[in-house]
Amino acid sequence: MPLPPIDQLLRRWRRRPALPALGLAGALLLGLWPASPGTPDGRHLERILAREFLQVHTRNTPTTYYEGREGPTGFEYELVRRFSASLGVSLALRADHHIASVLEAVRREGDLGAAALPLTPGLDGVIFSRPILELQPVLVYRRGLPPVTGLDRLQGLRLGTLAGAGTDRVLRELKAEHPSLAWEESDDLEAAELLRWVEDGRLDAAVLFEHQFRLNRLFFPGVERGFALGEPLSLAWAFPAEGGLALAQAANRFLAALHDEGELEALVARYFGHDDYLEYVGARTFIQHLHARLPDYTELFREAARQTGFDWKLLAARGYQESHWDPEATSPTGVRGLMMLTLPTAGDLGVSDRLDPAQSIEGGARYLRELKDRLPESITGEDRLFMAMAAYNVGLGHLYDARRITEQRGGDPDRWADVRESLPLLQEREWHSQTRHGYARGGEPVIYVRNIRRYHEILSYVDRSQEQFYLLNARLPEPEESHDAILSVAPGQ
């Protein structure tokens, strides 16, 4: 069954009233009752403004906060960053939490919990903001099992979910109507780990939220989407009840303005509307682009290769993986250009215009050379190249974290074959909580390097085929630089 497109998610979300008519109790719950910093109810906000920073408790996950290719990122990180700026204070993050510890930290320390928290009316010691995003629980199951299309198909299957995430609450509500429904839950796992457990057979099925599955499904091809489960929940921020209402009120004004300006919808689309941009698109499409697009940039790749010592076809393969040789490409996270440079990286490289193909290709090649040169001398040969490419995608810090995990698991941190087995573990709390740089979408660099190698093989095949064409056909002169031949012969054509 196909996943509903993000525009359906957005349409459902937009239908929610801006301020639900919950009466006085609901207004108190959501922090909407008037309060100002100078009143007793505003004392918490007063302290924040006086010390000039907002303390936010969150989780190191792809939907909340993590260290990405272009620096700190994540849907809720972006929201709290903007909120702290609206208050005129800096942002202090503590991201070593799971859901239960976020709420406890909010009660004890304040200021704000932003960690994919389900709005839970009546929760002791906590008040919530207005709803931010709709969370639709879905059931997923291991590929190869008979299709799981309803609760009646769960008989005999081992089912799991995350404790405190809200999906457990949905299951409890459903159990009232389906007494035989049984599941296991954990507050030590995150969504990626839950999906891995399904794929490797430790669970048969799991319940998580739609957006969590969308963000992770590329890395778990052995997991199928089953069906939507129960009614949607609402994601919200949590505040300490004893701190008064002014901070929650300020947050609600901020979120309402973000919604009215269309910025909230844009953030939802940016972080949850793209889940397939790294997928391999197939040889036929690649060959079509090879004929239509690559000739415009071949000489630029050759020149960058001469300056940096790489095979120009490897640089071209990277360019295709990054942008499909589209000089105006822009990723969901804001990296741009043919080689998809981040703004800080472009600045460091002296690239003034990321959309200029010549600057992008030259800068991307130099950056790959810098990464390769910075790796430990113990990494040699193709292993060094593959790890440099992985660092280009996920960041050098996360690559080093994966190398340390490889050592812990008894592997060789200088071999790409071992490190690529460890990179996806950066998506699992059990492992990334032990690292310096925390969560990363570690499956991405594995796919990234694999795809570039595939594209490079095709380019090399085409190039060799053209060389052989000139050598075997005496009627045509052999070019002066046959290894740099224009790629115009496609396999199977």
Disulfide bonds with the S-S distance in Angstrom:
none
